[in-house]
Amino acid sequence: MVKWLGLTAGGVLGTFARYFLSGFIYRIFGSHFPLGTLVVNLIGCFLIGFLAVLAEEKFLLGPNARIFLMIGFCGAFTTFSTLILETSNLSKVGENLYAFLNIAFSIVLGLFVFRLGVLLGKVI
């Protein structure tokens, strides 16, 4: 039950943080370029990298803290940070081809299925 509560609380906080931070950036700099999303994604990448070291190398985060911070907060703040963490983990164990494919497939196939969704939405 503690895991579910941590996951939920982290997710809610990450969602709010993303919404307010990206909105703040857009209000200051405008929306001609998706700077709010870029800033959120870069902060998320920094945070999940920092937290991964605290958890995996320094053993300062227990399982419940990892669920709250890394899966809940960072996962809701930006899934891009998880993509980067998983790609980095593949590279760390020498799976560089899989790391490249993870990035390439995520972007190329993501755009493709996005367009399929747009097309389906227009047909319906």
N, C-alpha and C positions, 0 to 999 in steps of 0.2 A: 504494500500500500504506500509506503514511503517513496518508492521509486516512481509510482504513478503521480503522486502529489508533486514531487520534484520536477518531473517531466512537464506536468501541466503548468506549474508556476513558472518554470524557465521559459516555456513556450509563450505564455501570456506576456511575460516581461520582454522577451525578444521581439514579439510582434509589435508591442507598443513602442519599443525602442526604435525599431525599423521605421514605423509609421512617422513618429515624431522627428527623428533625425533626418530622414530623407525629405520630409515636408519642410523642415527648417532650412535645409540646403537649397531646396527649390525656391523658397521664398526669398532667400538672399541672392542667389545667382540666376534665377529664372529656370525655365525648363527647355531651353533650346537644345541642350545636351543633357543626357540622363546622369548628371553629376551626383544627384542624391543617391541613386542606385549604386553608382561607382564607389562613392564614399562608404556607403554601408557595406558593400562587398569587400572593399579593402580593409576596413576595420574588422569585419568578420574573419577575414583570413588571418590578420594579425592576432586576434583574440584566440582563435582555435589553435594556431601554432603555439602561442604562449601557453595555453592551457594544456596542450598535448605534452609539452615538456614538463610542466608541473606534475602531470599525472603519470607519465610513462618513464621519465628519467629521474625526477626528484621525489617521486612518490608523495607529493603534498596534497593530492586530490584523491579521495576515496571514490568508490563506485557511485555512491549517491550524489556526490558533488559533480562527478563527471556527467551523470545523467542530467542533472539540473543545468549545469553550465554549458557543456559541449553539445549535448543532444537537444535539450530543451531550449536554452537561450540562443545559442549559436545556430541551431537548426531552424528556429523560427525567425531569427534575425536575418539569416541568409543561408540558403542551401549551397550557394557558391562556395562558402568556406568549407563545407563538407566535401564538395567536389575536389577542392584543392588539397585538403588533408588526405583524402583517399588516394589521389594521384601522387602526392608526396610519399605516402606509405608504399605505393607500388615501386617508385623509384628507389626508395631506401633499401628495398630487398632485391634490387637489381632487375626488376620487371619494367624496364624502360619502354619497351614496345607497348605493354599494357597501359602504362601511364600515358603515353602519347595517344593511344586509341581511346582511352577514357575521356580525355579532353576533346579530341576530334569528334568522337561519336556524340558526346554531350552537346557540343555546339552545332554540328552539322545536322544530326538527326533531330535535335531539339528544334532547330529552325524549320526543318522539314515537317515534323508532326504539328508544329504550330501552324504552318500554312495549311495543312490538312484540316485542322480544327477550324481555321478561318473559312476555308472553302465549304466545309460541312455546315457551319453556321449560316453562311449565305444561302445555301440550298434549302435549308429548313425554314 
